[in-house]
Structure formats: structure tokens, C-alpha cells
Amino acid sequence: MILSMTGFAAASREFPGGLIALELRAVNHRYLDLQLRLPEELRVIEPQLREQIAARVTRGKIECRIGISQAANTAPRMEIDQDVLTGLLDAVAQLKQRAPGIRDLSTGELLRWPGLLSANDIDAESLQHLVLGAVGQLLDDFNATRAREGEKLKAVLIDRLTQIEDIVTRIRPRLPEILAGWRDKLTARLVEAIGSIDDDRLKQEFALFAQKIDVDEELARLSTHVSEVRRILGKGGQVGKRLDFLMQELNREANTLGSKSVSTETTQASVELKVLIEQMREQIQNIE
């Protein structure tokens, strides 16, 4: 399976008194660049979230956003523990009986007393467990969207590979005729320019130069690279870097074909090949 580095998924989970909203989006990147946007309540599980996402995604610039919304009737509020307050005031009263000069505790001192105030906060542990489970399901949806996009990219690449194979199939049988036409044309020009020439010496020079401009090897390597790209696409997995390398090799052969060209036909073939290879390279930048 081929995975695109571009993807998006969103989900929400209810909990007693509120709602968790999760969002995961990614674009292409050379390496894994993970950014988390979390509320303070979830900072403690950030390492676990990073590990969870990195186990399922290897490349791409990824942004994960998680937000918490609480219902109005469950918004955090401070409450006084009446038992603690009663015990504290009784203790102060007893001290004053023993030592009448002791002053009363101020309001600020009372409020700062450990355990006097409590907040109806969300159960942090339950919330964290809920988020970790939700992120796992979110990653399932996220990778499903990347897989669908990857299949589309694969179809585009296979179409371009077929066009490259068609060009090679068209050019290869024409090479002997192209070389013969080039030799006859050059011979005619030489005869016209300098009159008679040594036919044997001319044949030797033509043979040497024909070896230099022979592109059969480049066409063979183009076919080999195309076959390898097809094999990798069929195998699937994390293939983006390998495919990017093969695009460089394909482009190298197409450039050599153009530099050795002695006819407009092979020059045009080189240009067509480079256009197709560049189109493939752009698509491969989005493959994990």
C-alpha cells in the first residue's frame, strides 16, 4: 500500500460534562515534523501521544490539535470543604480559650489552608485515557485517507511509466535507421565540401563516432529503472525516498539521450521523457 504524506482526519469524543475535539492534518516533508497543540490538562501525556503518532506515521509535517470544551453547568468552580472549615474554626476557638491574645485567622489565611478549597475539575486520569484511545482511532481514519490519496498517486505514476515505456519502444527500433541516415547525410556534406574522401578511413571514423552516440544502453537502463519503479509501487510501504532516487536516475538517462542525440526524433524523445519524469517526481514528493 502506498501512503500519501498529505492527509486529514477529525473526530470528537464526549465525556461527562464536556466534549473533546481532535484534529490531525499533514503535508509533505522530508522528515517527520510533529507539532502538538494541547490543553494544559493533557500536557502530561504529550510523550505518549508523540510515540503513538510516530509509530503510525514516518514522514510528513504533522499537526495534531486537541481541544476540550466543558458544558456551562460543569465549568470549573471552587467549593469550600465545610468539614475542613468547621474543624479549622473549632481549632482556632480552642486555641483562643487557652491563649486569649491569639488573633483570628484572616480570610486569606483560611482560603490558603490546605484542603479547604476544592475544584470540581475533570477527572484527569479518565480524560487522558479517553484521549489516548481517541487518537488511536483518529490515526486509523487519518491513514485511511492517506491510503486513498496514495492509490491515486500510484495510478498517476503508473500512467507516466506506461508513457515512458511507449517512448522507448518507439525509439529503439528506429536507432539503426537514425544512425544510417545521419551517416549518409554527413558523408554527402563532406563530399560536397572537400570532394573525394578515403572511404575506408571515413567508415572507421563513423564507427568510432557511432559508438559515442549510441543510446541503446541509455534506453535499456530507462527500461530497467521503469521496471524497478513498477516493482516498488507494487510492493508498497515507505517507498518515497527510494522512488525519489530512481527519478534522479531516470532523469540522468533522459539527459544523456538528449546529449547524444543526432536527430530531432531522439531530441524530442528526450524532452518528452524529462517532462514525464518531472511530473512523476512532483507526485513522489507527496509519498511517504
N, C-alpha and C positions, 0 to 999 in steps of 0.2 A: 504494500500500500504506500502510495506517495502522499506526503503531507505538505500542505502549503504552510508557509510561515505567517500568512495573513488569516486571522480568524477573529470571531467574536461570539460571546455567549453571555447570557444574563439569566439570573434566577432570583427567587425570593423565598424566604422561609419565615413562617410565623412562629412566635414564641409567646408564652403568657405575658401579655401586656405590650406587645410590640411586633415589629417586623424587621427582618434582616434583608437587605438588598445587596446582591453580589453581581459583579460585572468583570469580565475578563476579555481583554482585547489585545491583539498583537499585529505587528507589521514586521517586515523582513529586517534582519540584522545579521551581521557576520557571526556574532556570538550570542549567548544568552544574556540578555539585559532585562532583569526583572525588577519592577517597581511596585511596591505595595502601598496602598492608601487605606489605612486602618484607623478606626476609633481607638481611643486610649484603652478601652476595655479589652481589646484584642491584641495589644502590643506584646503580651506575654507569649502568645503562640505564633509570633512572626517567624521564628526559625522553623517551626513545624510547617507553616504554610509554604515557606520558600522550598523546603525539602520536598514537600508534596507536589508542588508545581514543577520543580526541576526534574523530578522523576518521570514526568509525562511529557515534558517539552525540552528540547535540547538546544534550539536556536530560535532567535527572534527577539524583538523588543516588546516585552510584555508588560502590560499594566493591569494590576488587579485592584479593584476598588470594592470595599465592603463598608456598608453604612448601616447604622442602627436607628430605627425610629420607634419611639415609645408612644403609646396611647396617652392622651391628655390626662386621663384619670389614674394613670400609673406613673406619671412623671416623678422623678426622684424628689423626695421631701424629707426634711429632718423631723424626727419624733423623739420626745423625751421619754426615757425609761422611768416610769413612775416609781417602780420599786427601788431603783438606784437612788432617785431623788429623795424618796422618803427615808431611806436608810442614811443618806448623807446628812439630811437635816436633823434627824434624830441624833446622829453622832455629834453634830455641832452643838445641839442643845445640851447633851450630856457634858461636853467639854466646858460649856459656859457655866454649868452648875458647879463644876469643880474649880473653874478659873473664870470668875465673872468678867475679868478685863479683856477676855478674848473677843476680838471683833467678829462680826458676821462675815460669811463668805460673800464676795461680790457676785453680781450676775455673770460677769466674765469668767470668774474662777469656777463657778458652778458649771457653766457650759463647757469649759475645758476639761472637766473631770472625766477621766477615762470611763467609758461605758454609759455616760449619761445620755448622750445623743446617739441615735442610730438612724440610718437612712434605709428607705425601702428600695435599695438598689436591686438590679437584676442579679440573679444567681450566676456569678461569673463562670463557674466551672461548667454548668449546664450550657451556658451560651457558647463557650469555647468549643465544647464537644459538638454542638449543633453546627457551628461554622465549619469545623474541620470536615464533618460529613457532607455538608452542602458544597464545599469546594471540590470534594472528590466527584460528586455528581456533575458539578459545573464543568470540570475538566473533561468528563465524558462527552458532554454536549459540545464543548469547545473543540475537541479533537475530531468529533464527527463533522463539524463544519469545515475543519481544515482538510479532512479526508475528501469531502465532496469537491472542495476547491482544487485539491491535488489531482483528482481524477480529470478535471477539466484541463489542468496544466499538462498532464500526461497526454491527453488527446491532441493538444496543440503541438507538443513536441513530436509525437509520432507522425503527425501530418507533415511537419517540416522535414523529418527524416526521410519520409517517402519521396518528397520533392528532391532532396539531395541525391537519393538513390537513382531517381529518374534522370537527373543531370549526368551523373557518372555513367549510367547505362547508355545515354545518348552520345556522350563524347568518346568513350573508349573505343568503339568500333571505327570511329572516324579518324583516329590518330594516324594510321598509315597513310591514308589519303591526304590528310592535312600536311604531313611531313613531305610527301611526294610533291604536292602542289607547291609547297614552299621551296623545295629544291629546284623544281623546274623554273619557277619564277625567278629565283636568284641566278640560275645558270643563264637564262635569257638576258638578264640585266648585265651580267659580267661579259658575255659575248658582245653585247651591244656597246659596252664601254671600252673594252680592250681588244676586241677582235678574237682571234683564236686563243684557246687555253689548253693546257695539258689536262686531258680528260681523266687520266688515272690520278693525277695529283688532286684534281677537283673532287673526285669521288672519295679520296682519303680525307680531305678536309670536311666534306659533307658528313662523312661517317662519324668523325670526331665531334663535330658540332651537333649532330643529331643526338648523340649520347647526352650532351649537356642540356638539350632542350626536351628530352624525352620526359613526359609527365605520367607515364604508365604507373610508376612507383607511387606518385602522389595520389593518383586515383585509387590504387589498391589500398593505400593507408586510409583514405577517406572512407572506403567501404568497410574497412576493419573497425574504424572508430564508430561509424554508424551502427554496426552490429553490436559493439560494446555498449553504446548508449541504449539500444533496444534491450539488451540483456539486463542492464541496471534498472531500467524502468520496469521491467517485468518482475525483477526481484523485489523492488520497493525498499522501504526502510529509510534511514537517514542517508540520502544519496546526493544532497545538494552540492557539497564540496567536490565530490568525485565527478559529477556532471559538469561543474564549472571548469574543472581541469580539462575534461575532454573537449569542451568548447574551444579552449585555447589551442588544443592540438588540431582540431578541425580547421580552425581559422589559419593556423600555420600552413597546412597543406593547401588551402584555398589561395593563400597569398603566393605560395611557391608556384602553383599552377598559373597564376597571373603573371609572375615574373618570367616564367619560361615560355610564355605564350608567343607563338609566331603567326597567329591568325585571330581574326576578330571573333571567331566562334569560341575558341578556348578563353579568350579575354572576357567575352560575355558570360561564359560559364563560370569563370572565377568571380565575377561581380555578383552573379545570381547566388552562388554558394555563400559568399560573405554576407549577403543580405539575410539569407535564411539562417545562417549561424548566429548572426547578431540578434535576430528575432528570438531564437532559442535561448541565447544567453540571457536576454532580458527576462524571459519567463523563469529561467532556472534560478535567478536571484531570489525568487519567492518560494523556493523549495527547501524544506528543512534538510 
